[in-house]
Amino acid sequence: MAYWLFKSEPSTWSWDDQKKKGSAGEPWTGVRNYQANNNMKLMKKGDLGFFYHSVEERSMVGIVRVIGEHRPDPTDEKGKFGLVIIEAVEDLPKPVSLDDVKPVPELAEMVLIKNSRLSVQPVTQAEWKVVCKMAGLKKVP
């Protein structure tokens, strides 16, 4: 299993919006960055990711699961980019902000710090465990 981080502006698509979709999930459309799209091409069903509210909040607020692998994005008129489908798994008991992550030595190489503008990014297994602990999860998924 691989781990990821999905960034969204809460005013456009929030964690609450994602949770309302239930087990049907939601296509992660609108990605127009080649590196982010390539990350989605690597995703497999069952992979987990953090749902990150960008802009003002800048916090990981929930966990999502990939339920549909990479396919063409119908919102891309040029046909260059794709999407994956994700479903909400659980809330993080305590949101973990970018400011919380920055001083943690084990997270110093996290893509969120090194390339914070990338909308879909990988998270290592070690980083996943640290963030889950910071979020107060009793059991790391």
N, C-alpha and C positions, 0 to 999 in steps of 0.2 A: 504494500500500500504506500502511496505517496501522499504528501501533505501540501496544501496550497493556501493562498490568501487571495480573497476576492474583494476588491475595493469598490465602494459605491457611495455616491453622494446621497445622504439620507433624504434630501428633498426630491430626488429623482426616483430612487428605489431604496427603501429602508429595510432594516431587519424585520420590522413588524409586517411590511409588505411581503417579504419572503416567507415568514411564518404563516401568513394567511393562505398561501398557495398549498400548504399541506403536503401530502405525499405525492401530489401531481408535480410538484416542483415548478421551476421557472427557467426558461431558456436565458442564458447569460449573453444577451445580445449587445451589439453596439461597440464591441472591442475593435479598435482600428489601429492597433499597435502590433507590429509583426512579432516582437518578442513575447507579448502577452498571448497572442494567437498561437504561437509555437508552444507556449506552456500549456495551453488548453489541448493542443494536439497530443500531448503526452499523458493526459488524464485518462484514467480507467474508471469504470463503474466501481463504486465503493470507496474511492479516494475521498479524503476528508479535507476541509478547508476552513479557515477562519473567515467570517464575514466582517468586513472592516468598514466602518463609517468614516469617510474621508471629509475633507474640508475643515470645518470648525471642530468637530468632535474628535476626529483622528484616533479612533479606538476600535479594537476588536471586540465585538459584542455578541457573537454567536458562532456556532459550528454548523457547517453545511456538508452535505454528501453529494458527490457526483452520481447522478442516476441516468444520465445520457451522455454518451461520448461525443467527441467532436463531429460536427456536421456543418454544412453551409449555413450561414446566417442570412435569412431572408431579408433583413434590413440593410444588407450591403448590396447596393445596386451594381457594383463592379464585380462582385463574386469572389473577392480576394480573401475575405475573413470568415471565420466560423464561430460556432458557439458550443457550449456544453449545457446540459440541464442539471440544475442543482436543487436539492431540497433542504429545508431547515431541519437540523437534528436536535439542537438544544441551545438554550441561552447560556452565555458565560455568566456565572453568578456575580462576578465582578468584572466589568469591562477593563481591558488592558490597553492603555493609551500608548501612543508613540513615545510620549515623555516617560512612561513607565519602562519601556523597552530600552531606551537609549543608554541608561547607566549600567545595565546588566552585562557583565563581561561575557557570559555564555551566548548573548544575543548580538554581540558586536559586529558579526559578519552577516546578520540577517538582511535579506534583500530589502525589507521594509526600511532599514536604515541606509543602506548603500544606494538604493535606487527607489526612493520613496514614491516617485511618480508612476511607476509601473503598476497597471491596474489589476493584473493577474500574475501572481508570482509564487515561486516555490518556497516551501518552508521545510527545513530539515527535520528529521525525526527528533533530534536532540532539542532543536528550537521549539518544536511542537510540545514536547514534554514540559519544558520550562514555562512556556506561556500558559499552558493548561494549569500548571501549579499556581502561577501568579493569579490566574483567574478564579482560583478557589474551587476548581473541579475536584471532587473526591476521587473519581476514577477517570483516568486519562483514556479517552476513546481511541 
